[in-house]
Amino acid sequence: MLSIALIRALEVFDLETAALITTFEIESNLTTERERIGRELHDQTIQNLYVSGLLIDSVKRNTNLDEKYVKNLDRALGGLDSAITSLRKYIGKLQPDHIDSNLAVSIRTKANDARFSSLFSIELEINLPKNAIIEPSRAHHILDILGESLSNIARHANAKRVNILAKRIDGDLELVIEDDGKGFEFDSTSPGFGLRNMHDRARLLGGKLMIDSHPKQGTKVKLLVPWEEAK
């Protein structure tokens, strides 16, 4: 009877773990897609609308048009301005929820997420200035790299322990996430989408991301970026 109860308990645990992993994958995909849409709207759609507005304004100022046509052009400019304002608001809604600009607090909050701590033990060491505040956009990228690393461990590593180290070294921030999982044969020439996204974020921060992994030897992710406090 005891063995049957144990088997059933393990089956329930496996189901709950699978559900957590599915949740990680869905959240990661949704976040990535929202960011892609936001970038495209900002870099392409809004810029095209802005250029169109400049062209209309140039026509209005450099041609002799009847007053009724000038009014129509003014209405067109007003419509473009309204569209740009609406798109900027929409892009703002696509951004992630508020992030505490105190990086030490945010890293601790992310590491203490019950979804991760229910799958593996997390050892956390933070040596950062206690009251240092960084720009929310930089905090967002740093925490997303940490979150993606933890999600990858949950999905693939079968790890029992994860060590997270965050410290300031001279003018840089060093963030290290290391697990004792099964590791993998890392191919730097063909990384998965999640790893490419992490590398892209590191480049946006003006830093670099290093990944060291071997089968049965765990994985070590190291982020090194310039330390920049909010002005």
Backbone torsions as a table, in degrees:
resi	resn	phi	psi	omega
1	MET	NA	-40.6	-179.4
2	LEU	-63.9	-41.1	-179.1
3	SER	-65.6	-37.9	178.2
4	ILE	-64.4	-43.9	178.9
5	ALA	-62.6	-38.7	179.6
6	LEU	-66.2	-42.3	179.4
7	ILE	-62.0	-42.8	179.8
8	ARG	-65.0	-39.2	178.3
9	ALA	-62.9	-40.9	178.9
10	LEU	-66.7	-36.9	177.8
11	GLU	-63.8	-42.2	177.9
12	VAL	-63.2	-42.0	179.3
13	PHE	-61.9	-42.6	179.2
14	ASP	-62.1	-40.8	178.9
15	LEU	-64.7	-42.7	179.5
16	GLU	-65.9	-39.5	178.0
17	THR	-63.6	-44.5	178.4
18	ALA	-60.2	-39.6	179.0
19	ALA	-64.8	-40.1	178.5
20	LEU	-63.7	-44.1	-179.4
21	ILE	-62.0	-42.3	177.2
22	THR	-60.7	-40.6	178.1
23	THR	-62.2	-43.7	178.0
24	PHE	-58.0	-45.5	-177.4
25	GLU	-64.3	-42.9	-179.6
26	ILE	-64.4	-46.5	-179.1
27	GLU	-63.6	-40.6	179.7
28	SER	-63.8	-44.2	179.9
29	ASN	-65.2	-41.0	-179.8
30	LEU	-65.1	-43.1	179.5
31	THR	-62.0	-45.2	179.8
32	THR	-61.9	-42.4	-178.6
33	GLU	-67.7	-40.6	177.6
34	ARG	-61.2	-42.2	-179.9
35	GLU	-66.4	-38.5	178.7
36	ARG	-63.2	-46.0	179.7
37	ILE	-62.4	-43.4	179.7
38	GLY	-61.0	-43.0	179.0
39	ARG	-64.1	-43.2	-178.6
40	GLU	-65.6	-41.0	178.4
41	LEU	-63.3	-40.9	-178.0
42	HIS	-73.7	-47.2	-172.5
43	ASP	-80.7	-24.0	-175.9
44	GLN	-115.5	-63.5	-173.0
45	THR	-61.9	-52.1	-178.1
46	ILE	-63.8	-40.5	179.6
47	GLN	-64.0	-38.7	177.7
48	ASN	-65.0	-41.3	177.9
49	LEU	-63.9	-40.3	-179.6
50	TYR	-63.7	-44.5	178.9
51	VAL	-64.0	-40.4	178.0
52	SER	-60.7	-40.1	177.8
53	GLY	-63.0	-40.6	178.4
54	LEU	-64.2	-39.5	179.7
55	LEU	-65.6	-43.1	178.7
56	ILE	-63.1	-42.9	179.7
57	ASP	-63.7	-36.7	179.0
58	SER	-65.9	-41.9	177.7
59	VAL	-61.6	-42.6	-178.0
60	LYS	-63.4	-38.8	-174.6
61	ARG	-84.5	-23.9	-171.9
62	ASN	-111.5	10.2	176.4
63	THR	-131.3	152.9	178.2
64	ASN	-92.0	100.0	-177.2
65	LEU	-114.0	152.8	173.4
66	ASP	-62.7	154.3	-177.3
67	GLU	-58.1	-36.4	-177.8
68	LYS	-65.6	-33.3	177.9
69	TYR	-73.3	-36.0	176.9
70	VAL	-61.8	-41.9	178.5
71	LYS	-63.5	-39.1	177.7
72	ASN	-64.0	-39.8	177.4
73	LEU	-66.1	-38.7	177.2
74	ASP	-62.2	-40.7	178.2
75	ARG	-64.5	-38.8	178.5
76	ALA	-63.9	-41.7	177.3
77	LEU	-63.3	-41.8	178.2
78	GLY	-62.1	-39.4	177.9
79	GLY	-65.0	-39.5	177.5
80	LEU	-65.2	-43.8	178.2
81	ASP	-60.4	-41.5	179.1
82	SER	-64.2	-41.6	179.7
83	ALA	-63.8	-42.0	179.4
84	ILE	-63.3	-43.6	178.9
85	THR	-61.1	-43.7	-179.7
86	SER	-64.2	-41.0	-179.9
87	LEU	-66.2	-39.5	178.5
88	ARG	-62.5	-40.0	177.6
89	LYS	-64.3	-40.4	-179.8
90	TYR	-65.6	-41.8	178.1
91	ILE	-61.2	-39.1	178.0
92	GLY	-60.6	-37.0	179.2
93	LYS	-71.3	-22.7	178.5
94	LEU	-76.7	-17.7	-178.5
95	GLN	-70.4	155.0	-179.4
96	PRO	-65.7	165.2	178.6
97	ASP	-58.8	165.0	-178.0
98	HIS	-53.8	135.0	178.1
99	ILE	-114.3	132.9	177.2
100	ASP	-64.1	125.5	-177.6
101	SER	-74.1	-10.5	171.4
102	ASN	-78.6	104.4	-170.6
103	LEU	-62.1	-38.7	-179.6
104	ALA	-60.5	-42.8	179.2
105	VAL	-65.2	-43.1	-177.6
106	SER	-65.9	-41.1	178.7
107	ILE	-64.1	-42.0	179.3
108	ARG	-64.0	-41.1	178.7
109	THR	-62.1	-44.6	179.4
110	LYS	-63.3	-43.2	-178.1
111	ALA	-67.7	-28.4	-178.6
112	ASN	-87.7	6.0	177.2
113	ASP	-56.3	121.9	-175.0
114	ALA	-59.9	-27.2	-179.8
115	ARG	-65.5	-34.2	177.4
116	PHE	-81.0	-46.5	-175.7
117	SER	-65.6	-17.8	176.9
118	SER	-79.3	-13.7	-177.7
119	LEU	-104.5	-28.7	-179.9
120	PHE	-156.9	158.2	178.8
121	SER	-79.9	136.7	-179.0
122	ILE	-117.6	122.5	173.6
123	GLU	-101.3	123.3	-173.6
124	LEU	-118.4	129.3	175.7
125	GLU	-130.1	117.1	-178.2
126	ILE	-121.3	121.3	176.0
127	ASN	-124.7	71.7	-179.8
128	LEU	-123.8	154.4	175.6
129	PRO	-54.7	128.5	-172.7
130	LYS	-60.6	-41.5	-173.6
131	ASN	-105.2	13.5	-178.5
132	ALA	-73.2	131.8	179.6
133	ILE	-115.7	129.3	177.9
134	ILE	-113.4	164.8	-179.0
135	GLU	-60.6	136.4	-179.1
136	PRO	-54.6	-36.1	-179.3
137	SER	-64.8	-38.7	177.9
138	ARG	-70.3	-40.9	177.6
139	ALA	-60.6	-39.4	179.8
140	HIS	-58.3	-48.3	-178.5
141	HIS	-65.8	-42.6	-179.7
142	ILE	-62.6	-45.6	-178.4
143	LEU	-70.2	-30.4	176.5
144	ASP	-68.9	-35.8	175.4
145	ILE	-64.5	-43.4	177.0
146	LEU	-62.6	-46.3	-178.9
147	GLY	-63.2	-41.6	179.2
148	GLU	-64.9	-38.7	177.9
149	SER	-62.4	-46.4	179.9
150	LEU	-65.8	-38.2	178.2
151	SER	-65.3	-39.7	177.4
152	ASN	-63.0	-39.7	178.0
153	ILE	-63.2	-44.4	-179.8
154	ALA	-63.0	-38.1	-175.1
155	ARG	-79.9	-37.3	-166.2
156	HIS	-122.8	-25.5	-164.2
157	ALA	-84.3	-26.5	-173.8
158	ASN	54.5	42.9	-176.1
159	ALA	-86.3	155.5	174.9
160	LYS	-104.5	-26.9	-176.5
161	ARG	-141.0	141.0	177.3
162	VAL	-130.4	132.3	176.2
163	ASN	-109.5	129.0	178.0
164	ILE	-119.1	125.6	178.9
165	LEU	-124.2	128.0	175.9
166	ALA	-129.7	121.5	-179.6
167	LYS	-150.7	158.5	176.7
168	ARG	-100.0	126.6	178.4
169	ILE	-120.1	108.2	-175.7
170	ASP	53.4	-114.3	-177.5
171	GLY	-101.1	17.3	-176.3
172	ASP	-124.0	156.0	169.6
173	LEU	-102.3	130.0	175.5
174	GLU	-114.7	123.8	177.6
175	LEU	-122.4	122.5	-177.6
176	VAL	-123.8	129.4	175.8
177	ILE	-122.3	116.5	-175.5
178	GLU	-128.6	133.1	-179.5
179	ASP	-124.4	162.4	179.5
180	ASP	-104.1	28.2	-176.7
181	GLY	-77.8	-162.9	-172.8
182	LYS	-78.2	-11.6	178.1
183	GLY	66.3	-176.9	178.9
184	PHE	-160.6	164.8	177.2
185	GLU	-84.0	102.7	-173.0
186	PHE	-79.3	127.0	176.9
187	ASP	-111.8	101.8	-176.0
188	SER	-68.0	-18.2	-178.7
189	THR	-84.5	-16.3	-178.1
190	SER	-143.4	64.3	-179.8
191	PRO	-73.8	155.9	176.5
192	GLY	-67.9	169.2	-176.6
193	PHE	-60.9	-41.4	-179.2
194	GLY	-60.3	-42.0	179.4
195	LEU	-69.3	-37.4	176.5
196	ARG	-62.2	-40.3	179.4
197	ASN	-62.1	-40.5	178.3
198	MET	-64.7	-42.7	177.6
199	HIS	-63.1	-40.2	179.2
200	ASP	-61.7	-42.4	179.5
201	ARG	-63.8	-41.4	178.9
202	ALA	-60.8	-41.1	178.7
203	ARG	-66.1	-39.2	177.5
204	LEU	-60.9	-30.1	179.4
205	LEU	-84.7	-1.8	-179.0
206	GLY	77.8	22.0	-177.9
207	GLY	-125.8	-156.0	-179.7
208	LYS	-146.1	155.3	-179.9
209	LEU	-119.4	130.0	179.2
210	MET	-119.8	133.6	-178.7
211	ILE	-124.8	126.9	178.9
212	ASP	-125.0	117.4	-178.1
213	SER	-150.0	143.5	175.7
214	HIS	-143.0	147.7	179.9
215	PRO	-53.7	131.9	177.8
216	LYS	68.0	12.1	-178.6
217	GLN	-124.8	11.1	177.9
218	GLY	77.1	-175.8	-177.0
219	THR	-136.6	142.2	177.3
220	LYS	-125.8	122.1	176.7
221	VAL	-111.1	127.2	-178.1
222	LYS	-127.0	122.0	176.6
223	LEU	-108.0	130.4	177.6
224	LEU	-129.3	114.7	-177.6
225	VAL	-136.9	155.4	176.8
226	PRO	-61.4	138.7	177.0
227	TRP	-83.6	116.4	-179.1
228	GLU	-131.0	115.5	177.5
229	GLU	-87.4	153.7	178.8
230	ALA	-64.3	142.7	-179.4
231	LYS	-86.5	NA	NA
